[in-house]
Amino acid sequence: MEVMRDVLRGSLSKSLRGICDEDRLAAAWTVACGCAMADRGRVVGYDAGVVRIEVADAVWLRQMISLRSVLEREMARIAGLPVSGIRFELQKG
C-alpha cells in the first residue's frame, strides 16, 4: 500500500504543474494527510512559503499541529512548491 501511495504522490506532483499554487496545495493537502484529516481542514492561503490551513475544531487542530513537520515536507514534495511552514487557524463561527 505504501508503494502505491508513493506512486500516486509522484504522479500528482507532475500533473499539478499547470494550476495555481493554492490549488496545487489544496490537492496536495488531501494526499499528504489522508481523507479523514483533510476533511477537517482546508487550504485558505499561501504566501512566502507559508500555507494557511483553516481547521474545523480544536481536537483536529492539536492533531494537525503534532504532524506539522511531516505535513510541510509532504505538501512541498507533492505540490512541487516551497513550503517553509504551515499556519493552522481555528475555523471561525
Sequence and secondary structure as in RCSB ss.txt:
>XXXX:A:sequence
MEVMRDVLRGSLSKSLRGICDEDRLAAAWTVACGCAMADRGRVVGYDAGVVRIEVADAVWLRQMISLRSVLEREM
ARIAGLPVSGIRFELQKG
>XXXX:A:secstr
 HHHHHHHHHHHHHHGGGS HHHHHHHHHHHHH HHHHTTEEEEEEETTEEEEEESSHHHHHHHHHTHHHHHHHH
HHHHTS   EEEEEE   
